């Protein structure tokens, strides 16, 4: 294992590199259903909003960002509050090297500590690499939205996956913790250590 490989929580200085990783998914593929690459300002606002509540984890190798994964709101109704949606993007040169598996393992570990019970992921088709990652990470296929997005002159479907965290959903669940509440409870250094040991 590369000794310079490190997972850590995102900091604002990472967002430009995250956008650089995300850009070809917008311009060259239908993996992202966005048509236009967001500006750095818009992307910064998007990620900062997500990171107020949910974990965003980056992978750094030899001082370079090579991928990131984060959770976000699945649905806004109160009864859905124990569910999250996951997102992951890897630098094109670092796909298929285990980075995605490690990012997801750490993200799911934090979400479980934050009292989430289910994580959902939508995969735009075709994307065999992402489907393999989700199956390897314990997600199960739960359905497909057919011809839901039109991009690059073609209709694309999305396949949805679900991962249940923990042994069983608690009968009387406590409200999920925000990321800041988890950090306050367990300490930032402990969280950073956990990320590299899941």
ABEGO torsion letter per residue (X at the ends): XBAABBBBBBBAAAAAAAAAAAAAAAAABAABABABBBBAAAAAAAAAAAAAABBBBBBBBGGBBAEBBBBBBABABAAAAABBBBBBBBBAAABGAGAAAAAAAAAAAAAAAAGBABBBBBBBOBBAAAAAAAAAAGBBBAEBBBGABBBGGBBBBBBBBBBBBEABBBABBBBBBBAAAAAAAAEAAAAAAAAAAX
